[in-house]
Amino acid sequence: MKFSLSLLSLLFLVAWGQPASANANHYPSALAPQPPPTVAPCINLKQMHADGSEAVKSTCEPSRAGQNMVFDFFATWCHYCVSDLPKFRALADEFKGKAEFRLIGEDEKEQVLRDFFKKNDFTNFAVAFDGKGDAMDGFHVRGTPTIIVIGPDKKIKLFHLGTIETPEELAAIRAAIVSQ
């Protein structure tokens, strides 16, 4: 019995190639995890403001008065993203005038993002639409929510993938926002 199982396993491996564990870390090149860039890429995004106005703004344009920029990549269908929005809103309130905050929406349809924007109070930050995923690709974001803090020199100071779960994670984001 033991011999027949071993022989069967050997025949399976020969017929199908290497065991799955040998290729466990193989990704198609377009999906391969990449470290975040060290400098913010220049990507134009349609930005929606609370007053209903719109503007196209580049992710590499200088922030106001040499401030840090804080981007939150999110999607309206993402439960974790929506549950983190009050934390992002609190950070925007806490650092109003000291850092520039932007939500970068990854929804496929702009109207879905607009409706979400109208339903919720986003007065302390702009919402940008990234329907084609250019910003996600440029920043190597592979999931939402992701918070990125960018310095006035356009260097990425913090890259946080996932929901903010601990006081230490929130403290690290705060520290990145205030550091120059």
N, C-alpha and C positions, 0 to 999 in steps of 0.2 A: 504494500500500500504506500509506504513512504517513498519507495523507489519510483512508483508510477506517478506520484504527485511531483516529485523532483523532475522527472522526465517531461511531464506535461508543462511544468513551469519553464523548463529549458526550451522546449519547442515553442512556447508562446513568446518568449523573449527573442528567439531567432526570427520568428515570423513577424513580430511587431517592432523590432528594434530595441532600443535601450529602455530600461525601466523608467517609469514616470519620474522617479526621484532624480534621475540624471538630468532631466530637463526642467526641473521644478523652477529654476530661476531664469528660464528663457522667455523673453518677451519679444513680440514683434518690435522692430526698432522704433516705430512711432509711439508705442505704448510703454517703452522702457522707462522705469522711474529715473528721473534725472534730478540732481540736486538743484535747488533754486538758484537763479542767477545771482551774482553778487551786486549787479547794477540793474536798476529798473529799465526794462525795455521800453521803447517808444511805441505806443499803441494808441490810436485814436478811438475814442469811445463817445457815443451819444450820451450826454449827461442831462438828466431831467432834474429840475429844481422845484421846490415846494410851491413857488408862485406860478408854476405851469410853463415857465420858459425852458428852452432847451439850448444846448450848446455842444459842439464837438470839442472835446478837450483831450489832450495827449497825456498819457501817464508819465511822460518825462518833462512836461512843462513845469517851470518852477512853481512851488507852492507859495502861498502868500507869505511875505516877509521871512522867507527862509525857514519856514516851519517844516516839521516832519509831516508826512502823509501817511494815513492809515487806510488800507483797503480791506474790505471784507467781501470775499467772494462767496456768494450765496445763491440759492434758488428758492423760489416761492413754494415749490413742491417738497423741499427738504425739511423734514421735521426738526432736525438738529439746527439747521440754519435759522429757522423761524424762532426756535426756543432761545437761541443766542442773541437775537436782535435786541432785547432789553439790555443786555450787558454792553452791546456795542453802542446803543443809544446813551447809556449811562457814561461810557467813556467819552463819547462826543460831547455830552453836557459838561463833564468834569474838565475836559481840555479845550473847551470852546475858546477860540481865539489864539490857542497855543499850538494846535495841530489841525490839519485839514483831513476830514473824514469822508470816505466815499464807499457806498455799497456798490458792488459790481454784480449785477444780476445775470445769472447764467440760464435764464429761461429761454426756451426756443422762440416764443412769441412775445414781441414787444408789448402787445396789449395786455397780456397777463401781468407783466411787470408794472405797467401803468396803473392797472386796476388795484394791484397790491399797494402801490405807492400812494394812490389816492385814499385808500382805506386806512392807512397807517400814517402816523405823524413822523415825518422825516425832515424836520425844520433845521436841524443842526448839521446836516450833511446832504450831499447830492447822491443821486442814484444813477448809475451808468448802466447801459444795456450792452451786453457782450454776447449777443445771439449767435455769432459765428464761432465763439470760443477763442478769439485771437488773444485776449488778455490772459485767459487760462493757459494757453499754449506758451505765450511769451514769458510768463512767470513760472512755468512748469508746475502749475497747480493741477493736482490729480484727484481732487475731491473737494467737496464743500461740507461745512464751512472752512474757509482758510482766511486767516488774518495775516496781512503783510504790513510791516512798518518800514517806511522808506525815509531816509534822512534827506536834508536839503541838498546834499551832494549827490543824491540819487542812488546811494548805496543802500542795499537792503539790510536793515538792522535786525529784523525779526521775521520769521516765517513760521506760523503756527497753523498746522493742519488739524482740523477736528474742532469739536465743541470745547468751550472753556469750562473745564470741569472742576478745577481746584483753585483755591486762593493763590497758590504759587504760580499757576499759569496766568492768572489775571495780573498778579504783581509783575511778572516778567513782561507782559504787554505794556503795562503802565511805565515800567522802567525804560523800555525801548522808546516809548513816546516822549518821555521827558529828556532823554539823553541827547546831546548834540554832537 
